Amino acid sequence: MPDQEVRCSCCRRLLFKIEDGALCGALSIKCPRCRALNTLRPFRAPSTERVQRQSDEGTSHEHR
Ligand SMILES: [Zn+2]
């Protein structure tokens, strides 16, 4: 399985690498550089979140 790089959402610093699917619950980590608290969720997110994103992109695309 390929490792997934987890980066700070604020400064893009590489926080750690994790094997795809290894994360099974929410995880919080504080960035050592900018001290932003990054909250991670399993990469295999619930389907509802994906559907929302897709429909969001779809509407914006249709609008243009
Ligand atoms: Zn940061």
PDB file of the backbone (N, CA, C, O) and the ligand in Angstrom, with CONECT records:
HET     ZN  A 101       1
ATOM      1  N   MET A   1       0.850  -1.210   0.000  1.00  0.00           N
ATOM      2  CA  MET A   1       0.000   0.000   0.000  1.00  0.00           C
ATOM      3  C   MET A   1       0.879   1.251   0.000  1.00  0.00           C
ATOM      4  O   MET A   1       1.895   1.295   0.694  1.00  0.00           O
ATOM      5  N   PRO A   2       0.507   2.232  -0.747  1.00  0.00           N
ATOM      6  CA  PRO A   2       1.305   3.463  -0.808  1.00  0.00           C
ATOM      7  C   PRO A   2       1.099   4.320   0.437  1.00  0.00           C
ATOM      8  O   PRO A   2      -0.012   4.435   0.956  1.00  0.00           O
ATOM      9  N   ASP A   3       2.184   4.912   0.901  1.00  0.00           N
ATOM     10  CA  ASP A   3       2.066   5.820   2.044  1.00  0.00           C
ATOM     11  C   ASP A   3       1.454   7.142   1.592  1.00  0.00           C
ATOM     12  O   ASP A   3       1.687   7.616   0.481  1.00  0.00           O
ATOM     13  N   GLN A   4       0.685   7.701   2.470  1.00  0.00           N
ATOM     14  CA  GLN A   4       0.073   8.989   2.166  1.00  0.00           C
ATOM     15  C   GLN A   4       0.751  10.063   2.995  1.00  0.00           C
ATOM     16  O   GLN A   4       0.909   9.915   4.207  1.00  0.00           O
ATOM     17  N   GLU A   5       1.148  11.133   2.349  1.00  0.00           N
ATOM     18  CA  GLU A   5       1.794  12.222   3.070  1.00  0.00           C
ATOM     19  C   GLU A   5       0.730  13.103   3.710  1.00  0.00           C
ATOM     20  O   GLU A   5      -0.234  13.521   3.069  1.00  0.00           O
ATOM     21  N   VAL A   6       0.937  13.369   4.992  1.00  0.00           N
ATOM     22  CA  VAL A   6       0.008  14.244   5.701  1.00  0.00           C
ATOM     23  C   VAL A   6       0.713  15.565   5.936  1.00  0.00           C
ATOM     24  O   VAL A   6       1.740  15.625   6.613  1.00  0.00           O
ATOM     25  N   ARG A   7       0.161  16.602   5.380  1.00  0.00           N
ATOM     26  CA  ARG A   7       0.796  17.912   5.480  1.00  0.00           C
ATOM     27  C   ARG A   7      -0.079  18.883   6.266  1.00  0.00           C
ATOM     28  O   ARG A   7      -1.299  18.740   6.333  1.00  0.00           O
ATOM     29  N   CYS A   8       0.579  19.868   6.852  1.00  0.00           N
ATOM     30  CA  CYS A   8      -0.138  20.904   7.584  1.00  0.00           C
ATOM     31  C   CYS A   8      -1.020  21.677   6.615  1.00  0.00           C
ATOM     32  O   CYS A   8      -0.569  22.094   5.548  1.00  0.00           O
ATOM     33  N   SER A   9      -2.268  21.863   6.991  1.00  0.00           N
ATOM     34  CA  SER A   9      -3.194  22.567   6.115  1.00  0.00           C
ATOM     35  C   SER A   9      -2.875  24.059   6.070  1.00  0.00           C
ATOM     36  O   SER A   9      -3.390  24.784   5.219  1.00  0.00           O
ATOM     37  N   CYS A  10      -2.034  24.507   6.980  1.00  0.00           N
ATOM     38  CA  CYS A  10      -1.745  25.935   7.071  1.00  0.00           C
ATOM     39  C   CYS A  10      -0.456  26.286   6.320  1.00  0.00           C
ATOM     40  O   CYS A  10      -0.451  27.206   5.502  1.00  0.00           O
ATOM     41  N   CYS A  11       0.628  25.566   6.589  1.00  0.00           N
ATOM     42  CA  CYS A  11       1.918  25.920   5.994  1.00  0.00           C
ATOM     43  C   CYS A  11       2.462  24.812   5.098  1.00  0.00           C
ATOM     44  O   CYS A  11       3.563  24.941   4.563  1.00  0.00           O
ATOM     45  N   ARG A  12       1.729  23.752   4.929  1.00  0.00           N
ATOM     46  CA  ARG A  12       2.084  22.651   4.038  1.00  0.00           C
ATOM     47  C   ARG A  12       3.307  21.875   4.501  1.00  0.00           C
ATOM     48  O   ARG A  12       3.879  21.122   3.713  1.00  0.00           O
ATOM     49  N   ARG A  13       3.719  22.028   5.729  1.00  0.00           N
ATOM     50  CA  ARG A  13       4.842  21.267   6.240  1.00  0.00           C
ATOM     51  C   ARG A  13       4.448  19.796   6.334  1.00  0.00           C
ATOM     52  O   ARG A  13       3.329  19.467   6.729  1.00  0.00           O
ATOM     53  N   LEU A  14       5.372  18.924   5.971  1.00  0.00           N
ATOM     54  CA  LEU A  14       5.091  17.491   6.061  1.00  0.00           C
ATOM     55  C   LEU A  14       5.080  17.065   7.521  1.00  0.00           C
ATOM     56  O   LEU A  14       6.097  17.161   8.208  1.00  0.00           O
ATOM     57  N   LEU A  15       3.940  16.599   7.989  1.00  0.00           N
ATOM     58  CA  LEU A  15       3.812  16.206   9.387  1.00  0.00           C
ATOM     59  C   LEU A  15       4.240  14.755   9.574  1.00  0.00           C
ATOM     60  O   LEU A  15       5.054  14.451  10.446  1.00  0.00           O
ATOM     61  N   PHE A  16       3.698  13.874   8.769  1.00  0.00           N
ATOM     62  CA  PHE A  16       4.091  12.464   8.830  1.00  0.00           C
ATOM     63  C   PHE A  16       3.518  11.741   7.631  1.00  0.00           C
ATOM     64  O   PHE A  16       2.701  12.277   6.881  1.00  0.00           O
ATOM     65  N   LYS A  17       3.965  10.524   7.475  1.00  0.00           N
ATOM     66  CA  LYS A  17       3.407   9.680   6.429  1.00  0.00           C
ATOM     67  C   LYS A  17       2.644   8.547   7.086  1.00  0.00           C
ATOM     68  O   LYS A  17       3.019   8.058   8.151  1.00  0.00           O
ATOM     69  N   ILE A  18       1.585   8.147   6.442  1.00  0.00           N
ATOM     70  CA  ILE A  18       0.774   7.080   7.005  1.00  0.00           C
ATOM     71  C   ILE A  18       0.320   6.163   5.879  1.00  0.00           C
ATOM     72  O   ILE A  18       0.018   6.605   4.771  1.00  0.00           O
ATOM     73  N   GLU A  19       0.283   4.908   6.185  1.00  0.00           N
ATOM     74  CA  GLU A  19      -0.163   3.948   5.184  1.00  0.00           C
ATOM     75  C   GLU A  19      -1.640   4.150   4.890  1.00  0.00           C
ATOM     76  O   GLU A  19      -2.451   4.383   5.786  1.00  0.00           O
ATOM     77  N   ASP A  20      -1.959   4.055   3.625  1.00  0.00           N
ATOM     78  CA  ASP A  20      -3.338   4.256   3.227  1.00  0.00           C
ATOM     79  C   ASP A  20      -4.244   3.256   3.935  1.00  0.00           C
ATOM     80  O   ASP A  20      -4.031   2.046   3.852  1.00  0.00           O
ATOM     81  N   GLY A  21      -5.242   3.761   4.624  1.00  0.00           N
ATOM     82  CA  GLY A  21      -6.176   2.890   5.316  1.00  0.00           C
ATOM     83  C   GLY A  21      -5.790   2.617   6.757  1.00  0.00           C
ATOM     84  O   GLY A  21      -6.536   1.958   7.481  1.00  0.00           O
ATOM     85  N   ALA A  22      -4.614   3.121   7.192  1.00  0.00           N
ATOM     86  CA  ALA A  22      -4.152   2.841   8.547  1.00  0.00           C
ATOM     87  C   ALA A  22      -4.910   3.674   9.583  1.00  0.00           C
ATOM     88  O   ALA A  22      -5.005   3.301  10.752  1.00  0.00           O
ATOM     89  N   LEU A  23      -5.432   4.781   9.140  1.00  0.00           N
ATOM     90  CA  LEU A  23      -6.139   5.664  10.065  1.00  0.00           C
ATOM     91  C   LEU A  23      -7.603   5.247  10.138  1.00  0.00           C
ATOM     92  O   LEU A  23      -8.310   5.249   9.130  1.00  0.00           O
ATOM     93  N   CYS A  24      -8.050   4.889  11.337  1.00  0.00           N
ATOM     94  CA  CYS A  24      -9.430   4.402  11.448  1.00  0.00           C
ATOM     95  C   CYS A  24     -10.279   5.335  12.309  1.00  0.00           C
ATOM     96  O   CYS A  24     -11.454   5.056  12.550  1.00  0.00           O
ATOM     97  N   GLY A  25      -9.699   6.429  12.770  1.00  0.00           N
ATOM     98  CA  GLY A  25     -10.475   7.365  13.568  1.00  0.00           C
ATOM     99  C   GLY A  25      -9.935   8.768  13.408  1.00  0.00           C
ATOM    100  O   GLY A  25      -8.940   8.977  12.714  1.00  0.00           O
ATOM    101  N   ALA A  26     -10.580   9.734  14.044  1.00  0.00           N
ATOM    102  CA  ALA A  26     -10.124  11.107  13.946  1.00  0.00           C
ATOM    103  C   ALA A  26      -8.799  11.263  14.677  1.00  0.00           C
ATOM    104  O   ALA A  26      -8.551  10.601  15.684  1.00  0.00           O
ATOM    105  N   LEU A  27      -7.947  12.150  14.157  1.00  0.00           N
ATOM    106  CA  LEU A  27      -6.628  12.341  14.744  1.00  0.00           C
ATOM    107  C   LEU A  27      -6.274  13.827  14.677  1.00  0.00           C
ATOM    108  O   LEU A  27      -6.465  14.481  13.652  1.00  0.00           O
ATOM    109  N   SER A  28      -5.759  14.338  15.780  1.00  0.00           N
ATOM    110  CA  SER A  28      -5.383  15.747  15.813  1.00  0.00           C
ATOM    111  C   SER A  28      -3.884  15.857  16.028  1.00  0.00           C
ATOM    112  O   SER A  28      -3.319  15.168  16.877  1.00  0.00           O
ATOM    113  N   ILE A  29      -3.247  16.716  15.263  1.00  0.00           N
ATOM    114  CA  ILE A  29      -1.805  16.908  15.422  1.00  0.00           C
ATOM    115  C   ILE A  29      -1.489  18.389  15.274  1.00  0.00           C
ATOM    116  O   ILE A  29      -2.030  19.080  14.410  1.00  0.00           O
ATOM    117  N   LYS A  30      -0.601  18.853  16.139  1.00  0.00           N
ATOM    118  CA  LYS A  30      -0.250  20.262  16.113  1.00  0.00           C
ATOM    119  C   LYS A  30       1.016  20.437  15.293  1.00  0.00           C
ATOM    120  O   LYS A  30       2.026  19.777  15.538  1.00  0.00           O
ATOM    121  N   CYS A  31       0.954  21.323  14.327  1.00  0.00           N
ATOM    122  CA  CYS A  31       2.097  21.558  13.461  1.00  0.00           C
ATOM    123  C   CYS A  31       3.239  22.177  14.261  1.00  0.00           C
ATOM    124  O   CYS A  31       3.028  23.185  14.934  1.00  0.00           O
ATOM    125  N   PRO A  32       4.446  21.602  14.208  1.00  0.00           N
ATOM    126  CA  PRO A  32       5.569  22.131  14.964  1.00  0.00           C
ATOM    127  C   PRO A  32       6.086  23.454  14.417  1.00  0.00           C
ATOM    128  O   PRO A  32       6.795  24.183  15.111  1.00  0.00           O
ATOM    129  N   ARG A  33       5.737  23.759  13.193  1.00  0.00           N
ATOM    130  CA  ARG A  33       6.238  25.001  12.606  1.00  0.00           C
ATOM    131  C   ARG A  33       5.310  26.174  12.906  1.00  0.00           C
ATOM    132  O   ARG A  33       5.741  27.190  13.452  1.00  0.00           O
ATOM    133  N   CYS A  34       4.030  26.030  12.545  1.00  0.00           N
ATOM    134  CA  CYS A  34       3.122  27.170  12.698  1.00  0.00           C
ATOM    135  C   CYS A  34       2.116  26.951  13.832  1.00  0.00           C
ATOM    136  O   CYS A  34       1.291  27.818  14.120  1.00  0.00           O
ATOM    137  N   ARG A  35       2.197  25.793  14.460  1.00  0.00           N
ATOM    138  CA  ARG A  35       1.354  25.478  15.609  1.00  0.00           C
ATOM    139  C   ARG A  35      -0.129  25.435  15.282  1.00  0.00           C
ATOM    140  O   ARG A  35      -0.972  25.587  16.166  1.00  0.00           O
ATOM    141  N   ALA A  36      -0.432  25.234  14.046  1.00  0.00           N
ATOM    142  CA  ALA A  36      -1.837  25.066  13.675  1.00  0.00           C
ATOM    143  C   ALA A  36      -2.272  23.651  14.020  1.00  0.00           C
ATOM    144  O   ALA A  36      -1.526  22.692  13.821  1.00  0.00           O
ATOM    145  N   LEU A  37      -3.468  23.535  14.531  1.00  0.00           N
ATOM    146  CA  LEU A  37      -3.968  22.213  14.891  1.00  0.00           C
ATOM    147  C   LEU A  37      -4.662  21.598  13.674  1.00  0.00           C
ATOM    148  O   LEU A  37      -5.672  22.102  13.182  1.00  0.00           O
ATOM    149  N   ASN A  38      -4.087  20.500  13.214  1.00  0.00           N
ATOM    150  CA  ASN A  38      -4.661  19.823  12.056  1.00  0.00           C
ATOM    151  C   ASN A  38      -5.475  18.632  12.533  1.00  0.00           C
ATOM    152  O   ASN A  38      -4.972  17.769  13.253  1.00  0.00           O
ATOM    153  N   THR A  39      -6.712  18.594  12.134  1.00  0.00           N
ATOM    154  CA  THR A  39      -7.573  17.472  12.475  1.00  0.00           C
ATOM    155  C   THR A  39      -7.740  16.594  11.240  1.00  0.00           C
ATOM    156  O   THR A  39      -8.201  17.042  10.191  1.00  0.00           O
ATOM    157  N   LEU A  40      -7.351  15.330  11.397  1.00  0.00           N
ATOM    158  CA  LEU A  40      -7.408  14.405  10.271  1.00  0.00           C
ATOM    159  C   LEU A  40      -8.541  13.422  10.453  1.00  0.00           C
ATOM    160  O   LEU A  40      -8.903  13.045  11.568  1.00  0.00           O
ATOM    161  N   ARG A  41      -9.075  13.030   9.352  1.00  0.00           N
ATOM    162  CA  ARG A  41     -10.086  11.982   9.356  1.00  0.00           C
ATOM    163  C   ARG A  41      -9.592  10.861   8.451  1.00  0.00           C
ATOM    164  O   ARG A  41      -8.719  11.074   7.610  1.00  0.00           O
ATOM    165  N   PRO A  42     -10.140   9.693   8.622  1.00  0.00           N
ATOM    166  CA  PRO A  42      -9.737   8.583   7.753  1.00  0.00           C
ATOM    167  C   PRO A  42      -9.869   8.966   6.289  1.00  0.00           C
ATOM    168  O   PRO A  42     -10.811   9.646   5.883  1.00  0.00           O
ATOM    169  N   PHE A  43      -8.872   8.499   5.492  1.00  0.00           N
ATOM    170  CA  PHE A  43      -8.853   8.890   4.086  1.00  0.00           C
ATOM    171  C   PHE A  43     -10.049   8.312   3.345  1.00  0.00           C
ATOM    172  O   PHE A  43     -10.546   8.890   2.379  1.00  0.00           O
ATOM    173  N   ARG A  44     -10.487   7.184   3.812  1.00  0.00           N
ATOM    174  CA  ARG A  44     -11.712   6.625   3.227  1.00  0.00           C
ATOM    175  C   ARG A  44     -12.893   7.273   3.914  1.00  0.00           C
ATOM    176  O   ARG A  44     -13.525   6.692   4.796  1.00  0.00           O
ATOM    177  N   ALA A  45     -13.171   8.478   3.492  1.00  0.00           N
ATOM    178  CA  ALA A  45     -14.199   9.270   4.149  1.00  0.00           C
ATOM    179  C   ALA A  45     -15.576   8.703   3.873  1.00  0.00           C
ATOM    180  O   ALA A  45     -15.788   7.998   2.886  1.00  0.00           O
ATOM    181  N   PRO A  46     -16.502   9.017   4.750  1.00  0.00           N
ATOM    182  CA  PRO A  46     -17.892   8.611   4.520  1.00  0.00           C
ATOM    183  C   PRO A  46     -18.374   9.100   3.164  1.00  0.00           C
ATOM    184  O   PRO A  46     -18.014  10.192   2.724  1.00  0.00           O
ATOM    185  N   SER A  47     -19.177   8.300   2.516  1.00  0.00           N
ATOM    186  CA  SER A  47     -19.589   8.604   1.148  1.00  0.00           C
ATOM    187  C   SER A  47     -20.373   9.913   1.083  1.00  0.00           C
ATOM    188  O   SER A  47     -20.383  10.581   0.048  1.00  0.00           O
ATOM    189  N   THR A  48     -21.029  10.280   2.182  1.00  0.00           N
ATOM    190  CA  THR A  48     -21.846  11.489   2.142  1.00  0.00           C
ATOM    191  C   THR A  48     -20.984  12.713   1.867  1.00  0.00           C
ATOM    192  O   THR A  48     -21.394  13.617   1.138  1.00  0.00           O
ATOM    193  N   GLU A  49     -19.778  12.743   2.455  1.00  0.00           N
ATOM    194  CA  GLU A  49     -18.906  13.897   2.269  1.00  0.00           C
ATOM    195  C   GLU A  49     -18.472  14.003   0.806  1.00  0.00           C
ATOM    196  O   GLU A  49     -18.444  15.089   0.226  1.00  0.00           O
ATOM    197  N   ARG A  50     -18.139  12.863   0.234  1.00  0.00           N
ATOM    198  CA  ARG A  50     -17.713  12.859  -1.165  1.00  0.00           C
ATOM    199  C   ARG A  50     -18.843  13.318  -2.082  1.00  0.00           C
ATOM    200  O   ARG A  50     -18.629  14.101  -3.008  1.00  0.00           O
ATOM    201  N   VAL A  51     -20.040  12.822  -1.811  1.00  0.00           N
ATOM    202  CA  VAL A  51     -21.176  13.187  -2.658  1.00  0.00           C
ATOM    203  C   VAL A  51     -21.396  14.695  -2.592  1.00  0.00           C
ATOM    204  O   VAL A  51     -21.676  15.340  -3.603  1.00  0.00           O
ATOM    205  N   GLN A  52     -21.263  15.247  -1.382  1.00  0.00           N
ATOM    206  CA  GLN A  52     -21.461  16.683  -1.243  1.00  0.00           C
ATOM    207  C   GLN A  52     -20.434  17.454  -2.062  1.00  0.00           C
ATOM    208  O   GLN A  52     -20.771  18.425  -2.739  1.00  0.00           O
ATOM    209  N   ARG A  53     -19.189  17.018  -1.996  1.00  0.00           N
ATOM    210  CA  ARG A  53     -18.144  17.705  -2.743  1.00  0.00           C
ATOM    211  C   ARG A  53     -18.415  17.619  -4.245  1.00  0.00           C
ATOM    212  O   ARG A  53     -18.317  18.606  -4.974  1.00  0.00           O
ATOM    213  N   GLN A  54     -18.756  16.414  -4.678  1.00  0.00           N
ATOM    214  CA  GLN A  54     -18.963  16.225  -6.110  1.00  0.00           C
ATOM    215  C   GLN A  54     -20.108  17.106  -6.600  1.00  0.00           C
ATOM    216  O   GLN A  54     -19.997  17.758  -7.638  1.00  0.00           O
ATOM    217  N   SER A  55     -21.203  17.121  -5.853  1.00  0.00           N
ATOM    218  CA  SER A  55     -22.348  17.911  -6.290  1.00  0.00           C
ATOM    219  C   SER A  55     -21.985  19.402  -6.247  1.00  0.00           C
ATOM    220  O   SER A  55     -22.465  20.193  -7.060  1.00  0.00           O
ATOM    221  N   ASP A  56     -21.136  19.765  -5.292  1.00  0.00           N
ATOM    222  CA  ASP A  56     -20.707  21.152  -5.200  1.00  0.00           C
ATOM    223  C   ASP A  56     -19.936  21.561  -6.448  1.00  0.00           C
ATOM    224  O   ASP A  56     -20.197  22.607  -7.042  1.00  0.00           O
ATOM    225  N   GLU A  57     -18.980  20.718  -6.838  1.00  0.00           N
ATOM    226  CA  GLU A  57     -18.183  21.007  -8.025  1.00  0.00           C
ATOM    227  C   GLU A  57     -19.073  21.023  -9.262  1.00  0.00           C
ATOM    228  O   GLU A  57     -18.906  21.849 -10.160  1.00  0.00           O
ATOM    229  N   GLY A  58     -20.017  20.096  -9.286  1.00  0.00           N
ATOM    230  CA  GLY A  58     -20.900  19.994 -10.433  1.00  0.00           C
ATOM    231  C   GLY A  58     -21.711  21.261 -10.648  1.00  0.00           C
ATOM    232  O   GLY A  58     -21.852  21.739 -11.773  1.00  0.00           O
ATOM    233  N   THR A  59     -22.248  21.805  -9.547  1.00  0.00           N
ATOM    234  CA  THR A  59     -23.080  22.991  -9.684  1.00  0.00           C
ATOM    235  C   THR A  59     -22.254  24.185 -10.162  1.00  0.00           C
ATOM    236  O   THR A  59     -22.691  24.965 -11.009  1.00  0.00           O
ATOM    237  N   SER A  60     -21.030  24.309  -9.591  1.00  0.00           N
ATOM    238  CA  SER A  60     -20.191  25.438  -9.985  1.00  0.00           C
ATOM    239  C   SER A  60     -19.798  25.309 -11.455  1.00  0.00           C
ATOM    240  O   SER A  60     -19.686  26.301 -12.175  1.00  0.00           O
ATOM    241  N   HIS A  61     -19.591  24.064 -11.883  1.00  0.00           N
ATOM    242  CA  HIS A  61     -19.221  23.839 -13.279  1.00  0.00           C
ATOM    243  C   HIS A  61     -20.391  24.188 -14.198  1.00  0.00           C
ATOM    244  O   HIS A  61     -20.212  24.803 -15.249  1.00  0.00           O
ATOM    245  N   GLU A  62     -21.581  23.787 -13.784  1.00  0.00           N
ATOM    246  CA  GLU A  62     -22.752  24.064 -14.604  1.00  0.00           C
ATOM    247  C   GLU A  62     -22.996  25.573 -14.693  1.00  0.00           C
ATOM    248  O   GLU A  62     -23.408  26.107 -15.723  1.00  0.00           O
ATOM    249  N   HIS A  63     -22.725  26.225 -13.578  1.00  0.00           N
ATOM    250  CA  HIS A  63     -22.963  27.668 -13.535  1.00  0.00           C
ATOM    251  C   HIS A  63     -22.112  28.392 -14.573  1.00  0.00           C
ATOM    252  O   HIS A  63     -22.556  29.359 -15.192  1.00  0.00           O
ATOM    253  N   ARG A  64     -20.879  27.909 -14.756  1.00  0.00           N
ATOM    254  CA  ARG A  64     -20.003  28.555 -15.734  1.00  0.00           C
ATOM    255  C   ARG A  64     -20.430  28.134 -17.130  1.00  0.00           C
ATOM    256  O   ARG A  64     -19.827  28.561 -18.115  1.00  0.00           O
TER     257      ARG A  64
HETATM  258 ZN    ZN A 101       1.876  24.429   9.810  1.00  0.00          ZN2+
END
